[in-house]
Amino acid sequence: MDNIFKTSGSLDRNLPSYRYRESQLRMAQFILDRLESSENGIVEAGTGTGKSMAYLFPAILYSLSKGKRVAISTETKALQKQLLDKDLPIVQKICQEELGLDFKYSLCLGSSNYPCRRRFEKAVKKGQFSQGNMIFVKKISRLFTEMRIFTFFDTGCPGEFWEEINRDPDACSHQKCPYSRQCPFQAAKREWSQSDILVMNHYLFFSNVASGKAYLPVTEAVLFDEAHSVETIASGQLGFSIDHKLLANIMSRFHVKGKFGLVYSFKDTITQQEAINFIDKILKEGQKFFEQLRDLFPEKNNVLRITHKVNMGQKFLSLLSQFLELIVRAENDFDEEDTVLEFEPAKNKITAYTEALKFFLDLNRDSFVYWIERSSDELLGNVRAIARPVNINEIMQSEVYSFYESSVFISATLSVKNDFSYFSGRVGFSRGKAIMLKSPFDYKKQMLLYTDRELPEPNSLSFPEKISSVIAEIIRIVDGNCLVLFTSYSLLRTVKHLLQRNIENRIFSQDELSASGAISAYIANRGSVLMGTHSFWQGIDLPGDLLKGVIITRLPFSVPDTPIMKARIEKVEQQGKNSFFDLQIPEAVIKMKQGAGRLIRNETDKGIVAVLDPRILSKGYGSSFLESLPDGVRVRDLPSLSRSYRELMGIFEN
């Protein structure tokens, strides 16, 4: 590690912009020790540490020396792409030229991201594509001809187009397919099995866990980058959601009016008619079931936790079970191989739906929370039945810590007041060590932290108007390029309306644009303002002059009455703990750290982080937030903020 990271080392010789950071070297040494010792680890490394290099080199050297494959799981596909396109090629070059070592790495994506040659050729033959999509047909034909691995991201085609040709995992005939030798997915699978490093995201990692680890090759160790999001993503991937729209979509594979669907491939016309009758009854009974669920909602409430068995749905479940028995009997009643390939995934989907419905109706898993939810953007609102694990610690213990020789969690935001207890408890961490590494940035010279005890509390009627005037002043001080973070769309809309009357800067907001659309418009319009809610608190990288102010409107406590949060509060209190101090505050602190961390992304960035919720100063728990934020210069009033900002930026009046 010394030879790689220290001054005049391998990285210094190969990267003109490289600068030695002690924290980066310590992180690399710590991770290599955990891997070599078959231990687990937690690493909090502040922004600017150079985390990617600090875990890639140990992972690769361990893999090559021990002959063991390592999984690297990060939060998003964008971060996967960064590792593949930017970081790993540099590491590979250094390993080959400086260390005399070679390794293989692969990008792992869910199977729907890969094309199916059979489906593509079938769609082309049937003339399914419009004239406007012929440019994508030609591009994909060329990519198939080149006989290389490609995915949705290499094609640039619309999502609707891709759904016509992507791989259906249950419909794949594997080696029996006439295109198996030219299949990008099968080629990717072969590449994965021959690679030392597999790069995936948390969604795929936990989807693989849910499938019994059948999708990905076995790895001996896993490194979780952006590990602060592991709990949320794992909970979603290990639960389920069913609704009537999903039911109708599955049933349309079997029968659509006009004599289309799999049932017309049954040789026996009596079985055909029996199946059609079942489908009609299932759709009607399913609609009745979800309408009965809708009747359970209190007025103006779109979410309802289910804690007792609902006295409904048994006939719906019985019809689904009988239909499954019928189609299993007819399973061998096909002549065409293509029909067999379409039948298997359709059967699997209705089986999974039936099992999920039974799981929901039985309500017998204490480790899960159950609820119903309806969308508010429709006349009646589509109703979904949902189940999620309350905590993932038991699942992590059985499926991760006991399976992998080493598991390491890495992020800039895992501690609360320099303590890892909260994160460790949420992921059931055991058999390992933790390390905390400070950012190499000089926050005293790069960041101002503005707070104001005199502002009204968030539940005050005057709060939106007061903070709007403060936000307007901060925008004027830094001349735009501000990110304003909210915890609700309601407050965002109110503040935006008030702000538009007080500033000339353009506002791009998540309530009107998609997240990516708002960010793109913001970047294209210098001096503008970006406003967003939950997804904007993390993962946004706007270095340099793109961002000069981050304004946090209120402390990011989760809504306490959501089903999942209620269930977690109950679990914590059953353990004799205080749910506010042991759950809600730590969760909010980590989210606050993520939000504040959007500002300083490199050693030349400068600007203001403003927290407009006075509870950070007036409440005893406020110290948990303050002590977890970067140690910038603290400012308590707007005139001082204006002067301090000018000094920070080296702006002096004549």
Buried (B, 14 or more C-beta within 10 A) or exposed (E): BEEBBBEEBBBBEBEEEBEBBEBBBBBBBBBBBBBBEBBBBBBBBBBBBBBBBBBBBBBBBBBBEBEBBBBBBBBBBEBBBBBBEEBBEBBBEBBEEBBEBEBBBBBBBBBBBBBBBBBBBBBBEEEBBEEEBEEBBEBBEEBBEEEEBBBBEBBEBEEEBBEBBBBBBBBBBEEEBEBBEEBBBBBBBEBBEEBBBBBBBBBBBBBBBBEEBEBBBEBBBBBBBBBBBBBBBBBBBBBBBBBBEBBBEBBBBBBEEEEEBBBBBBEEEEBBEBBBEBBEBBBEBBBBBBEBBBEEBEEEEEBBBBEEEBEBBEEBBEBBBEBBEBBEEBEEBBEEEEBBBBBBBBBBBBBBBBEBBEBBBEBEEEBBBBBBBBEEEEEEBBBBBBBBBBBBBEBBBEBBBEBBBBBBBBBBBBBBBEBBEBBBBBBBBEEBEBBBBBBBBEBEEBBBBBBBEEBBEBEEEEBBEBBBEBBBBBBBBBEBBBBBBBBBBEBBBBBBEBBBEBBEBBBBBBBEBEBEEBBEBBBEBEBBBBBBBBEBBBBBEBEEBBBBBBBBBBBBBBEEEBBBBBBBBBBBBEEEBEBBEBBBBBBBBBBBBBBBBBBBBEEEBBBBBBBBBBBBBEBEBBEBBBEBBBBBBEBEEBEBBBEBBEEBEEEEEE
